[in-house]
Amino acid sequence: MNQTIATHRAIEAVWRIECAKVIAHVARIVRDVGVAEDLAQDALVKAFERWPRDGVPDNPGAWLMTTAKNRALDRLRQEALHARKLDALGQDLDALQPNAPPDPADALDSARADDVGDDMLRLIFTACHPVLSTDARVALTLRVLGGLTTDEIGRAFLLPASTVAQRIVRAKRTLTHAQVPFEVPQADARAERLASVLEVIYLIFNEGYAATAGDHWLRPALCDEALRLAGVLCALVPDESEAHGLTALMALQASRAAARIDAQGQPVLLMDQDRSRWDRLSIRRGLVALERARALGGSQRPYALQAALAACHAQAATAAATDWSHIADLYAQLATIAPSPIVELNRAVAVGMVDGPEAGLAIVDALGDDPALAQYPWLFSVRGDLLDKLGRRDQARAAFETAAALTRNTHDRALLLARAQPLDASPS
């Protein structure tokens, strides 16, 4: 029994590492990500059936690849798709050797490193295709590129597994019905499609870094998965500056993770964090990625600018040493190329630190009528902080209480109410 459990764990570990390569390569054969994912799952099921009995193969990834590829060929035969697929498949079909038993060496020969890289890039662009809703892109990406089960994705986003499963099924159907080609987009569409990929990765990271709902403030597994996906993307498109910019931004933000929670599990705000607990290796990784983005001419691109903002904090030895003037300038640059009320709200914080809370509050009040921020708790939190600094305690307390009522995260709510509580008493 113990041996079976150990084998099952080995299968799960191998699958997490190899699933994206298997799905990507099979998708090139069948030209359908949904079908490819199903066939890869068939290979996984067969591994659970055979490996406990026969032992883990010497090259488990190649075993999964070969088994899935043979299942793909079987499907093509059964559906009589040979005539329509033969021209597109070309040498791939010949390399499959359908009459031979699965051979890891064959899989390695036909899935050379360059081929696997191309297939992975196709899979990333397909899973993050703009034809899909944001929720669908995130779920499908975690499923086919991260190897997460529907249960794992559901736990990460506080959703029933059935809801996640429905999103993934609908996503695969949408890709099929829209006849989305399994390919790397052409130059004229590449920028838009890459932006969609980066958005998905950053959404995954943000849900791990600052959970929007539930009882946990951090979900490290999602942060780690986003950083892994960014690393894969940077290796596949090494000359895309924003891929490196996003990697820099996430690595610099992730460096603070250990300091964002105190010994009692409560959130600690940036200015109150023990910076000796920041991960210096992660900071170094982020700074190197930022320099790479700049070297590629991307210093004025959105993710690189946000990474530069994170670098200002990472390079300040103490909160008091933070260069708020430079941060305010960077937010002004970001607002020029990627204007949004969130950017303006963050600029208000920096301006408040440089020019005083009255100046920051003027920016916040100007955002008060923006419908995009009507239910955004951090608008009211920033307003409360600035009002508190101005000594307008009653208004500050009301702002913090409004912010607490709007958030769906337990820890955020407790933090905001804790900010409001001392303001109950009028100053002497």
N, C-alpha and C positions, 0 to 999 in steps of 0.2 A: 504493500500500500504506500509506504514512504517513497519507494522508487517511482511509483506512478505519479505521486504528487510532485516529486522533483522533476520528472519528465514534463509534466504539464507546465510547470513554472518555466522550464527551459524553452518550451514551445512558445509560451507567451512572450518571453524575452526576445527570442529570435523574430517572432512576428512583428513586434514593435519596431525592431531595427530594419527588417527587410520588406515589410508590407508595401511601402510606397514604391520601392523598386519593382516589386512583382506586379502591382496594379498598373504602374506606368508602362511596363514592357508589354503586358497583356493588352492594355488599352490600345497600344499601337497596332496590335494584330486585329482586334475586333472593332476598333474605331468607335468605342462606346465605353465611357468611364463606368457607367452603371453596371453594364455586363461584365466589365473587367473586374470590378470589385466583387461581384457575385462569384466569379470564377476563382478569384484569389481566396475568397472565403471557403470555397469547395476544397481547395488545396489545404487550407488550414484545418478543416474538419478531418481530412484524410490523415494529416499529421497526427492529430489527436487519436485517431484510430490505430495508426501503424507504429508510431514511434515508441509508445509504451511497450509494445510487443517486440519490435525489431531493434530498438535502440535508436538514439539520436544519430542521424547520418554525420559523416565526417564533415560534409559541407551542407549544413541545414538550409542556408539561404538558397543555394543552387537547387536543392531538392524541391523546395517550395516553388521556385521559378519554373523548373521543368514540369512539375505536376500541373501547375496552373496553365502553362503554355499548351500542354497536351489536352487539357480540358477545353481550352479555347479552340483548338483544331477540331475536337469532337463536336463542339457546338456548331462550328461552321459547316461541318458535314451534315449533321442532323437537320439543319435548317436549309440545306441545299443552297448555301450562299457562295459556293465555290466560284461560279462564273462571274459574279459581281465583285468578289474580293480578290481573285487571283492576281489581277494586274497590280492592285495596290499592295498586296502582300509580297509579291516577288520572291526575293531570296529568303525572306523570313519563313515562308511556308516550307521551302526546301530544307532549311536548317533545322526544322522541327523534327524531322525523321520520325513520322508518326508510328511506324511499325516497330520501332526500337523501344526497349524499356527505358524509363527515365534514367538519365545519366548526368550527374552533376557536372562532369567535364563538358558535355554538350551545352549545358545551360551557360557555363562560363564562356565558352567559345562564341556563342551566338548573342550573348549579352555583354559585349565588351564595355569597358568603362565609358567610352565616348557615347555609345548607344544608350546606356543607362542614363547618362547625364542628360542627353537630349530628351529621352522619354520622361524623366523627372520634371524637366522644365515644361514640357507639354502638359503634364498632369497638374502642375501648380497653376498654370494659366487657365486650364479648363475648370478646375475645382473652384477657382476664384472668378469665374466669368461674370461680367456685369449683368447678364441676363437673369442671374439668380438674385434673390433677395439677400440682404446682408446676413440674416439669421441662417439662411440656407448655405451661403458660402462658408460661414464659420463652421457649421456642423459638418458639412461635407469635407472641408479641409482637415478637420481634426480626425475624421473617420479614415479618409484614404491616404492622407499624408502623415498623420500622427499615429495611426493604428489604434486609436482609442475605441472602446466599445460604446454602444449607445448608453449603457449604464454609467460609464465613466464621464461621458460628455454631459449627461443629465445631472450627475452629482456636481460637476464643475459649475453648471449654470443654473442649478436649483430647478431643474425641469424634470418631469416624468420621462422615463426612458421611452415610453410610447410616443411622446411629443417629439423627441429627438429623432426617433426612427421615422416618423411621418415626414419630418423636414428633409431627412436624407433621401427618402423614397421620392418625394416631390422634386427635390433637386435633380436627381438622376433622370426622372421623367422629363423635366423641363429641358435639360441638356439634350436629351434624345429628340424631343419634339421640335426644339429650335434648331436641330441639326448643327449643333456647335461642333466645329471640326476639332479633332484632337491634334493640335498643332501649336507651334510658337507663332504669335501674331506677327503680321508683317509690320514694317517700320512705321507706316502711317497710323496704325492702331496700337503700337507697342506701349507708348507712354500711358495711354488711358488704361490699358489692361494691366500694366505694371502697377499703376496707382491702386487698382482694385486689389491686387495681391498684397501690396504693402498695407493697405487699409485692413484687410482681414487679419494679417499677422499682428498688427498693432491692437486691434480690437481684442484678440485673444490675450495678448499681454496685459492690456488694461483691465480686463475682467479678473485677471490673476493679481494684479498689483493693487487695485482698489475695487473690490467687489461691489457691484451695484446693489445687491440685496443679500439677505441671509445673516448668519451669525458669525461669519468669518470676514476679517478685514483683508486678509491676504489669502491667495490660493497659489502657492509657489509652483505647483505642477503646471499650471497654465503659463506662468512666466517662463519656466524652463522650456516648455514646448514651443512658445513663440520665439525664444532665442535660438532654439535648435533649427526651426524652420527658416529663420533669418540667415543663419549660418549656411544652410543648404542653398538658399537663394543667392547669397553672395558668391558662393563657389561656382554657381551655374551662370551668373551674369556679373562677372567681376568688374566690368566697366560701367555698371549702373551706379552712379553716385548715391542715389537715394536709398538703395538697398543697404549701403554702408552707413548712410545717415541714420536709417531706422535702427540698424544694429547698434550703433553708438548710443542713440537715445535710450533704447531699452536696457543696454548694459549699464549705463550710468544710473538710470533709475533703479534698476535691480540691485545695484551696489548698496542701496540704503535699506534693503529689506529687513535685515536683522535688527536695525535700530528703530524701525517703525512700530515695534511692539515692545511694551515694557514687560517686566517679570510677571506681572499679573495678567498679561495678555491684552492690555489696553493700548489703543493707538497713541503714538507719540508724534506730534507735529514736527515738521521739518526743522523749524528754528529751535526746537527743544531737544533734538536728537543728540545722542552721544556719538560724535563723529569718529571716535576711535573704533566703533563697531562697524563702520562702513567697510565694504569689501574692496580692498585696494587692488586686487587682481581684476575684479570686474570693472573698476574705474579705469585701470590701465587698458583693458580690452576696449572699453568705450572710447577712450581718447585716441587709441590707434585707429579704430574704425572711423572716427571723426576726421582724423588727418587724411585717411584714405579718401573719404568723401570730398574733402576740400581739394585734394590733389587731382581729383577727377573733374574739378570745376563746379562742384555742387555746394559751395559754401552758402549760397543764397537760396537754396532749395528748402522747402518746409521742414523736412525731417532733420536735415543738417542744422538748421537754425534752432530747432527745439533741442537738439543734442548739444549745441553750443550753450544754450541756457542751462541745461543740466550740468554741463562741464563747469560753469561758473560756481555752482553750489559745490560740486565735487572737489574743486581746487581751492575752496575757502577753508582754511584750517579751523575756523570757528564761525558761528553764525554772524557775529559782529563784523567779521572780515569779508563778508559777502559784498561783491561789487554790484550794488543795486543799480547804479547809474548805467553800467554796461548792460545789465539785464533789461532795464527799461528801453535802452536803445535796440536791443535784439528783438524785444516784443514789437517795437515800432516797425522794424524791418519785416518781421513776420506778418504784421497786420497789413503791410503793403502788398505782399505777394500772395498771402492766404488769409484774407480778412474773414473774421468770424467774431461773434459776440464773446466766445470763450477766450479767444486771444486778447480781446479788449479788456475782459475782466481780469485776466492775469497781468496785463499791463497796468491796470489800476493799482494792483498790489505793489508792483515795483515803483510806480510813481509815488504812491503813498509813502514808501520807504525813503525816497529821494527828496521829494518836495513837500512832504508832510501829509497827514491824513486828510486834510481838507481838499487837497488836490486830487487825491485818490478817490475820495467820496464823490467828487464832481463827475468823474468818469463813471462810477458805479450808478449814480442817480440817472445819468444819461442813458444807461442800459435798462433802466427799470421798465420802459415801455416795450422792450423787445419781446415779442411773443415766444421766441425760442428759449428765453430764460425765465418765463413766467413760473415754471415748476422746477427750476434748477436750484437745488438747495445751496450751492456754493455761492450764488449771487448774494443771498441773504447772509451767509456766513461771512463773506468778505465785508459786506456792509456793516454787519455787527461789529467786526473787529475794528473797522475804521471809526465807527461811532463811539466805541469804547475808548479808543485813544483820544477822542475829542471830549471825553467826559460826559457824553450824552447817554447815560447809563440805561434809562428806561427804554429808549429807542433801540439801544444795542441789545438789551435783553429780548425785546420783542422780535428783533431780527434773528437772533440765534434760535429762539423758540419756533419761528416760522421755518427756518432751515431744518430743524430737527423733525418737524412734522412732515416735511417733504421727502426726507431720505428714507430708503427702504432697507438700509444696512443697520443692523443692531448696534454695532460699534460706533458708526458715524453718529447715530442718534444720541447715544450716551455721551459722546465727546461734545456734541453741540449743546446738549442740556447742561453739561458740566461748565461750559463757557457761560451759559446764561445764569446759572445758579448764584454766583457771587454778586451778580448785578441786581439781585432782589432788594438788597438794602441800599438806601440812598447814602451817598457819601456824607461824612460828618462835616 
